[in-house]
Amino acid sequence: MGLFALVLLWCVSDTLAASKEVEAWRAMQVRRPTPIEVRVTGRIFGGMETNIKDAPHQLSLRRFDSHICGASVVDASLAITAAHCLTPKPPPEFITLMGGSTNRTDYDVGVIFNAIEIIIHPGYNSNTFHNDVALVRIEGTFGGYENVAPIPLRTRTIFTSSSNPVYCTVSGWGLTNMNGDGLPEILRIVRIPLVPYTECRRKWNPFPITSSMICAGELRKDACNGDSGGPLVCNGQLYGIVSWGSNQCGSSYPGIYTSIPAVLSFLSEYMSPMQFDAA
């Protein structure tokens, strides 16, 4: 086979692999149709690049080694993500988690963890995304690796209002603008305000905002496709999990997150009490 044919074959193989990865993460995203009020652009919408040293809990959830969602280390051998990222539930051997690397494609720095059990909330509703949470148990532990560490869970609801906003952060490798097909390689983070429950329900009507959901975001600052399952962190504690949002990321419709305080009874069945922080 000539050199040209070899190069062409490599290019075709690389293109097919990239195409399969796009299909993999797109299939796991939940975005609701909303009116296009304004054209928005931004980063993870409105954010910036960050270092895994500042978010050692952050993981890339992979299926057949393709990034599909975000996840977080929450215990010695458990990671947390959105249930919709693992529905229908795949065999555990299809799932891996990558941690310890700012660049999700850097296998020299990142550590790959193999899943041995997938635990989906028994009350998860795939129509409304109520209780959109799942745990992944890995072979071995997350301990002993650089830039891989659990994050404590918030156990109490945070009350916010338009006159007294509370800001948190969401991170991931999701889309940075609505015009691109590929995900960024470098981890990004954005600071966003929590949105009061009543305001969020009014905005999203008729889509139901259930008791397991919290809302966050503002114009041009949002999570997007590829961020599903990732962490919403408030005061150093995991408060939410990226669940769903507007098909126009960064619009005035707030993003929807699974509330950690709302699913504590499920989590407490599997996790060490030391990981729960009520502060």
C-alpha positions, -999 to +999 in steps of 0.1 A: +000+000+000+014+034-010+022+062+014-008+083+001-032+054+007-019+049+042-023+086+050-058+086+035-068+055+055-055+071+087-075+103+080-107+083+073-103+063+104-096+094+125-127+111+110-149+081+117-136+079+153-143+116+158-178+112+143-186+083+167-175+104+197-198+132+186-227+108+183-218+093+217-220+126+238-248+141+218-270+111+225-266+117+262-277+153+263-311+167+273-320+201+260-355+215+258-369+236+229-372+273+239-379+305+219-348+320+205-349+353+223-313+364+215-283+349+198-258+340+224-222+329+223-197+321+250-176+295+268-190+264+287-210+293+282-194+324+296-166+307+315-129+301+312-103+274+312-095+259+346-070+234+360-079+200+374-059+209+405-087+233+413-114+207+406-099+173+415-133+158+419-141+163+382-143+132+360-149+125+323-175+097+320-168+075+290-185+048+270-162+028+248-135+054+256-156+082+242-165+111+265-203+112+270-208+131+302-192+147+333-191+130+367-176+137+402-157+117+428-178+115+459-163+085+479-134+062+479-148+041+450-179+059+440-185+086+413-218+105+408-234+115+375-268+120+359-290+089+355-298+099+319-261+095+310-264+058+318-299+051+306-306+025+292-282+010+317-252-004+299-230-033+311-204-018+335-175-030+314-186-005+287-180+024+311-148+041+323-140+073+341-110+095+335-096+117+363-066+137+372-062+156+339-072+190+328-071+177+292-096+150+287-075+135+258-042+134+277-038+097+286-002+103+298-015+124+327-051+112+332-060+080+351-086+056+337-109+039+362-130+009+352-166+007+363-178-025+380-213-014+391-239+012+379-266+022+404-294+043+390-319+060+414-349+037+417-372+067+413-356+081+382-382+092+356-369+094+321-398+115+309-395+143+335-359+137+346-371+136+382-343+120+404-318+123+376-289+108+395-267+077+393-236+062+411-207+044+394-186+021+415-151+015+402-126-013+405-102-003+433-103+032+446-098+068+436-072+072+464-035+077+458-037+095+425-026+131+419-054+156+414-081+130+421-101+136+453-137+134+465-159+164+470-182+167+501-219+168+495-242+196+505-270+183+526-291+215+531-310+235+506-295+269+498-321+297+497-316+325+472-335+355+459-330+382+433-320+406+460-296+382+477-281+360+449-259+330+456-232+322+431-218+287+424-197+271+397-203+245+370-175+228+351-170+204+323-158+197+287-191+207+271-197+228+240-185+264+242-208+277+214-238+264+196-220+264+162-194+238+169-197+200+168-166+192+188-160+194+225-131+213+240-101+193+253-094+216+282-117+217+313-137+248+316-156+265+345-182+292+348-196+311+378-234+313+378-262+323+402-288+300+417-323+308+405-352+309+429-375+278+425-407+298+419-390+319+392-376+288+376-410+270+375-426+301+360-400+304+333-400+267+323-438+262+324-452+238+310-421+217+315-422+204+351-396+215+376-399+187+402-389+186+439-356+169+429-345+199+408-327+232+414-320+259+389-289+280+380-276+302+353-280+336+336-278+351+301-246+339+284-236+318+314-247+282+314-237+245+311-242+230+276-241+198+256-214+175+269-216+189+305-244+165+316-237+147+348-211+173+358-208+192+391-226+223+404-204+234+433-214+259+460-189+269+487-167+238+480-196+214+482-214+194+455-249+209+454-262+198+420-256+176+389-261+189+354-294+175+342-311+194+314-316+229+300-325+250+269-315+239+234-301+275+232-273+272+258-268+305+275-303+318+270-324+334+297-338+300+306-319+287+337-302+253+336-317+225+356-297+205+380-305+175+402-305+187+438-281+168+461-302+176+492-332+161+475-316+127+468-297+122+500-317+092+511-306+074+479-270+084+483-268+076+520-274+039+512-241+036+494-218+064+507-197+070+538-214+095+562-181+114+562-188+127+527-219+145+538-213+181+549-243+200+564-224+233+567 
